Amino acid sequence: MRFLKWVESARLAPKTKTYYQDGWRLLETTSILKLRLDAIDNDVAEQLSFSGSAANANCALRTLRRLLAIAQESA
């Protein structure tokens, strides 16, 4: 995926790279990655659920926000 390639090539701290990789792994367990980026809105994001603690949800949602911000910058 382009996002993971961006994470690897970006000048980010190693812990930040790991954080985004973990967030991606959590997002992969949902159906959101099958949607077009322009179809993802707050209603879709609010329906997401993740196993484990609230920290997992925060990690996944922060990763999603970053992914959407990168897509917007590229447009």
C-alpha positions in Angstrom: 0.0 0.0 0.0 1.2 3.5 -0.8 0.6 4.7 2.8 3.0 2.1 4.2 5.6 3.0 1.6 5.2 6.6 2.6 5.7 5.6 6.3 8.9 3.8 5.4 10.4 6.6 3.3 9.2 9.6 5.5 11.5 11.3 7.9 9.7 10.1 11.0 10.9 8.8 14.3 11.1 5.0 14.5 8.4 4.9 17.2 6.1 7.0 14.9 6.7 4.6 12.0 5.8 1.7 14.3 2.7 3.5 15.5 1.4 4.1 11.9 2.2 0.5 11.0 0.2 -0.7 14.0 -2.6 1.6 13.1 -2.6 0.3 9.5 -2.8 -3.3 10.9 -5.8 -2.3 13.0 -7.5 -0.6 10.0 -6.9 -3.8 7.9 -9.3 -5.6 10.2 -12.2 -3.3 9.1 -13.9 -2.8 5.8 -12.9 0.8 5.6 -9.9 0.0 3.3 -12.3 -1.2 0.7 -13.9 2.3 0.4 -12.8 5.1 -1.9 -11.2 7.9 0.1 -13.9 10.3 -0.9 -16.5 8.0 0.6 -14.9 8.1 4.1 -16.5 10.6 6.4 -17.2 11.1 10.1 -20.2 8.8 10.0 -18.1 5.9 8.6 -15.3 6.5 11.0 -17.6 6.6 14.0 -18.9 3.1 13.1 -15.5 1.6 13.3 -14.7 -0.7 16.2 -11.4 -2.2 17.2 -10.5 -5.1 19.5 -8.5 -4.3 22.6 -8.2 -1.1 24.5 -9.2 2.4 23.7 -5.5 3.0 22.8 -6.0 0.7 19.8 -8.9 2.7 18.5 -7.0 5.9 19.0 -4.0 4.5 17.1 -6.2 3.4 14.2 -8.1 6.6 14.0 -5.0 8.7 14.2 -3.5 6.6 11.4 -6.7 7.1 9.3 -6.6 10.9 9.9 -3.0 10.9 8.7 -3.8 8.8 5.7 -6.6 11.1 4.7 -4.4 14.2 5.2 -1.8 12.8 2.9 -4.4 12.0 0.3 -5.7 15.6 0.5 -2.2 17.0 0.2 -1.7 14.9 -2.9 -4.9 16.1 -4.6 
